[in-house]
């Protein structure tokens, strides 16, 4: 009885360690992805900020300043 209980506890301990290790690896991977997305967002602005440097936007601003309707 005691031998079986000890083996069961050891097996449960090893399985728990395996599950915990896989959770740690998944969390680390998720953190890397979040950091990479954040860096990309800083390099490439979203929304109107992405178009402010575009030639077509600058032309539109010049036309608007000159009073020309598109």
Residue, then its C-alpha position, 0 to 999 in steps of 0.5 A: x500500500x505504502x509503495x503504491x501511494x509513494x509512486x502515485x505521489x511521485x507521478x503526480x509531482x512530476x506531472x505537476x512539474x511538467x504542467x507548471x514548466x509548460x505554463x512558464x514557457x507559454x507565459x514567456x512566449x506571450x510576453x515576448x509577443x506583447x513586447x514585439x507588438x509594442x515595439x512595432x506600434x512605436x515604430x509604425x504609428x496607427x491611425x491618422x498619424x501613419x498618413x501624416x507624412x504621406x505625399x498625398x496628405x501633404x498635397x491635401x494640406x497644401x490645397x486646403x491652405x491655398x483654398x482649393x477644393x478637392 
